[in-house]
Amino acid sequence: MDWIKIFDSKASAEAALSENQPRLLMVRGKRICLVRRGGNFFGVQDKCSHSGESLSKGNINYLGEVVCPLHQYQFNLKTGRESNQRCADLECFPVKENEDGIFIGL
């Protein structure tokens, strides 16, 4: 696994990412839906496994799931699993933080 630096610090990540607001991140040609929630960062594939819609255009519900804007399928940010298991799980990308910055694993 390669760890790619996406932010220089937690402060710069928090300035760029609003809480519970999905954002598209392009890393080495991959579309990743990046979310900041509760002091943690989550990365899942940006393409809904049901419809192919961009999840970064969706929202985060009260359970902390990313909700597809097209058909409202809901995916767990930690596991990628759709809440009712109606479609394939999303690919999840680990995010880690250290004194050098914030990194995503590909």
Backbone as numpy.savetxt, mean C-alpha at the origin, in Angstrom:
# Nx Ny Nz CAx CAy CAz Cx Cy Cz
15.75 -10.53 -1.85 14.91 -9.35 -1.85 15.79 -8.11 -1.85
15.44 -7.16 -2.69 16.14 -5.87 -2.72 15.34 -4.86 -1.91
16.05 -4.08 -1.10 15.42 -3.01 -0.33 15.70 -1.69 -1.02
14.65 -1.02 -1.47 14.76 0.23 -2.21 14.34 1.38 -1.29
15.20 2.38 -1.19 14.90 3.54 -0.36 13.81 4.37 -1.03
12.73 4.65 -0.28 11.64 5.45 -0.85 11.49 6.81 -0.16
12.01 6.93 1.06 12.02 8.21 1.77 13.29 8.31 2.58
13.80 9.54 2.74 15.02 9.77 3.51 14.81 9.65 5.01
13.57 9.88 5.47 13.28 9.83 6.90 11.79 9.60 7.10
11.42 9.26 8.33 10.00 9.10 8.65 9.28 10.44 8.52
9.96 11.52 8.88 9.36 12.85 8.77 9.04 13.20 7.32
9.94 12.87 6.41 9.67 13.18 4.99 8.56 12.29 4.45
8.46 11.05 4.94 7.37 10.16 4.53 6.04 10.68 5.04
6.01 11.12 6.28 4.77 11.64 6.85 4.35 12.94 6.18
5.31 13.72 5.73 4.97 14.96 5.01 4.39 14.65 3.62
4.85 13.57 3.02 4.40 13.22 1.66 3.13 12.38 1.64
2.88 11.62 2.70 1.73 10.71 2.75 0.76 11.12 3.84
-0.45 11.44 3.46 -1.49 11.73 4.45 -1.96 10.42 5.07
-2.30 10.47 6.33 -2.82 9.30 7.04 -4.06 8.75 6.32
-4.08 7.44 6.10 -5.21 6.74 5.49 -5.58 7.22 4.09
-4.60 7.73 3.36 -4.83 8.17 1.98 -3.89 7.40 1.06
-4.40 6.41 0.31 -3.53 5.64 -0.59 -2.83 6.54 -1.60
-1.61 6.13 -1.94 -0.82 6.90 -2.92 -0.08 5.93 -3.83
-0.04 6.27 -5.10 0.69 5.45 -6.07 2.18 5.70 -5.94
2.93 4.60 -5.87 4.39 4.65 -5.83 4.90 3.76 -6.95
5.75 4.31 -7.82 6.36 3.53 -8.89 7.78 3.18 -8.48
8.07 1.88 -8.39 9.40 1.42 -8.01 9.82 0.33 -8.98
10.87 0.61 -9.73 11.40 -0.37 -10.71 10.30 -0.94 -11.60
9.45 -0.06 -12.09 8.40 -0.46 -13.01 7.19 -1.10 -12.36
7.19 -1.23 -11.04 6.04 -1.80 -10.33 5.16 -0.69 -9.80
3.85 -0.88 -9.95 2.86 0.05 -9.39 2.50 -0.46 -8.00
2.80 0.34 -6.99 2.55 -0.04 -5.60 1.62 0.99 -4.96
0.61 0.48 -4.26 -0.28 1.33 -3.47 0.35 1.44 -2.09
0.77 2.64 -1.73 1.44 2.88 -0.46 0.48 3.60 0.48
0.42 3.14 1.73 -0.51 3.71 2.71 0.21 3.92 4.03
-0.05 5.08 4.66 0.41 5.34 6.02 -0.82 5.24 6.92
-0.73 4.36 7.91 -1.86 4.16 8.83 -1.33 3.83 10.22
-1.75 4.62 11.19 -1.38 4.35 12.58 0.11 4.31 12.84
0.87 5.15 12.15 2.31 5.18 12.35 3.08 4.12 11.59
2.37 3.29 10.81 3.01 2.25 10.00 2.80 2.54 8.52
3.64 1.90 7.72 3.55 2.04 6.27 3.28 0.67 5.66
2.40 0.63 4.67 2.02 -0.61 4.01 2.12 -0.44 2.51
2.57 -1.49 1.85 2.64 -1.50 0.39 1.98 -2.74 -0.18
1.03 -2.55 -1.08 0.38 -3.66 -1.78 0.35 -3.32 -3.26
0.16 -4.36 -4.09 0.06 -4.09 -5.52 -1.05 -3.09 -5.77
-0.86 -2.21 -6.73 -1.84 -1.16 -7.00 -3.02 -1.66 -7.81
-2.92 -2.81 -8.41 -3.96 -3.33 -9.31 -4.89 -4.26 -8.54
-6.18 -3.92 -8.48 -7.17 -4.77 -7.83 -7.19 -6.13 -8.53
-7.14 -7.20 -7.75 -7.11 -8.54 -8.34 -8.47 -8.96 -8.89
-9.50 -8.20 -8.61 -10.83 -8.48 -9.16 -11.05 -7.77 -10.48
-10.81 -6.46 -10.48 -11.18 -5.66 -11.65 -10.01 -5.02 -12.39
-8.84 -4.99 -11.75 -7.69 -4.34 -12.37 -7.62 -2.85 -12.11
-8.57 -2.29 -11.39 -8.60 -0.86 -11.08 -7.44 -0.50 -10.16
-6.99 0.74 -10.25 -5.91 1.25 -9.40 -6.40 1.46 -7.98
-5.81 0.73 -7.03 -6.22 0.85 -5.63 -5.79 2.17 -5.01
-4.78 2.80 -5.58 -4.35 4.10 -5.04 -5.40 5.18 -5.30
-6.38 4.88 -6.13 -7.51 5.80 -6.35 -8.64 5.54 -5.36
-8.49 4.49 -4.54 -9.52 4.12 -3.58 -9.35 4.83 -2.26
-9.89 4.21 -1.21 -9.78 4.80 0.12 -9.52 3.70 1.14
-9.33 4.12 2.39 -9.10 3.19 3.49 -10.35 3.23 4.38
-10.92 2.07 4.69 -12.11 2.03 5.53 -11.74 2.01 7.01
-12.75 1.97 7.87 -12.53 2.02 9.31 -11.78 0.80 9.85
-11.78 -0.31 9.09 -11.05 -1.51 9.48 -9.59 -1.48 9.04
-9.23 -0.44 8.30 -7.86 -0.34 7.80 -7.63 -1.14 6.54
-8.67 -1.35 5.77 -8.55 -2.07 4.50 -8.56 -1.06 3.35
-7.81 -1.37 2.30 -7.88 -0.53 1.11 -9.10 -1.00 0.31
-9.91 -0.02 -0.13 -11.17 -0.31 -0.81 -11.04 0.10 -2.27
-11.29 -0.86 -3.16 -11.23 -0.59 -4.60 -12.33 0.40 -4.98
-11.99 1.43 -5.76 -12.98 2.43 -6.12 -14.03 1.94 -7.13
-13.79 0.84 -7.79 -14.71 0.38 -8.82 -15.87 -0.45 -8.26
-15.56 -1.52 -7.53 -16.61 -2.40 -7.01 -16.58 -2.54 -5.49
-15.76 -1.75 -4.82 -15.67 -1.70 -3.36 -15.18 -3.00 -2.72
-14.39 -3.78 -3.45 -13.74 -4.93 -2.81 -12.75 -4.37 -1.80
-12.61 -5.05 -0.66 -11.81 -4.56 0.45 -10.66 -5.52 0.74
-9.44 -4.98 0.81 -8.24 -5.80 0.97 -7.48 -5.41 2.23
-7.07 -6.43 3.00 -6.28 -6.22 4.20 -4.89 -5.73 3.80
-4.44 -4.65 4.42 -3.14 -4.08 4.07 -1.97 -4.94 4.52
-2.15 -5.77 5.54 -1.06 -6.62 6.04 -0.93 -7.91 5.24
-2.07 -8.50 4.87 -2.05 -9.81 4.22 -2.38 -9.79 2.74
-3.05 -8.72 2.28 -3.49 -8.63 0.89 -4.79 -9.37 0.61
-5.34 -10.03 1.62 -6.55 -10.84 1.43 -7.80 -9.97 1.31
-8.64 -10.31 0.34 -9.93 -9.63 0.16 -10.85 -10.09 1.28
-11.60 -9.18 1.87 -12.35 -9.46 3.10 -13.32 -10.64 2.96
-13.92 -10.82 1.80 -14.86 -11.93 1.60 -14.27 -13.05 0.76
-12.99 -12.97 0.48 -12.26 -13.97 -0.30 -12.93 -14.27 -1.64
-13.37 -13.19 -2.32 -14.03 -13.33 -3.62 -13.06 -13.31 -4.79
-11.81 -12.95 -4.51 -10.80 -12.88 -5.57 -9.42 -13.15 -4.98
-8.42 -13.17 -5.82 -7.06 -13.48 -5.39 -6.52 -12.43 -4.43
-5.62 -12.86 -3.56 -4.94 -11.94 -2.64 -4.05 -11.00 -3.43
-3.82 -9.82 -2.86 -2.88 -8.87 -3.44 -1.46 -9.25 -3.05
-0.51 -8.89 -3.89 0.89 -9.02 -3.51 1.21 -7.91 -2.52
1.86 -8.28 -1.43 2.25 -7.31 -0.40 3.75 -7.07 -0.46
4.15 -5.86 -0.18 5.56 -5.47 -0.20 5.95 -4.99 1.20
6.93 -5.63 1.84 7.32 -5.20 3.18 7.96 -3.81 3.16
7.68 -3.05 4.21 8.26 -1.72 4.37 8.99 -1.71 5.70
10.23 -1.23 5.67 11.00 -1.13 6.92 11.57 0.27 7.07
11.81 0.60 8.32 12.33 1.93 8.66 13.57 1.76 9.52
14.60 2.55 9.22 15.77 2.61 10.09 16.33 4.03 10.04
17.50 4.23 10.64 18.06 5.60 10.72 18.43 6.18 9.35
18.55 5.31 8.32 18.89 5.78 6.98 17.67 6.17 6.14
16.46 5.81 6.59 15.27 6.14 5.84 14.21 5.06 5.88
13.32 5.11 4.93 12.25 4.11 4.79 12.46 3.39 3.48
12.35 2.06 3.55 12.66 1.20 2.41 11.50 0.26 2.13
11.35 -0.11 0.85 10.36 -1.10 0.46 11.08 -2.28 -0.15
10.60 -3.48 0.16 11.24 -4.70 -0.33 10.59 -5.22 -1.59
11.43 -5.45 -2.60 10.94 -6.03 -3.85 11.64 -7.35 -4.08
